[in-house]
Amino acid sequence: MRLASDVFEKKYYSHALFCGHLALEKLLKAKTVTVTDQPAPHTHDLLYLAGLAKIDLNIEQQQLLDTIKKFNIEGRYPEEKLQFYQSVTLDYAKDWLEKINELYLWLSK
């Protein structure tokens, strides 16, 4: 989450959201490995990873993860990158980084 915050401070808002997604993805993959005793699957789907890790999510957390996973796709693939970049404002990125950080801290417990 530190990289996401650092990138946000430099005003690269779309990339900050991408980094926030990656932080959650890595944490969920670590939890998946712990629970399954198998290598983490090659996926960016946060809900799928949470399911494999047997994390009990409420509806709001499921909806948040579903939206956050889009930051990975939109931040990574060139055909969608420009449109995503242009749509991410300071307020939008700040709001979503706060949500990502809350989930990250909750999952870290």
Secondary structure, DSSP 4 states (H G I P E B T S, - for coil): -HHHHHHHHTT-HHHHHHHHHHHHHHHHHHHHHHHHSSPPPS---HHHHHHHTT----HHHHHHHHHHHHHHHHHH-HHHHHHHHHH--HHHHHHHHHHHHHHHHHHH-
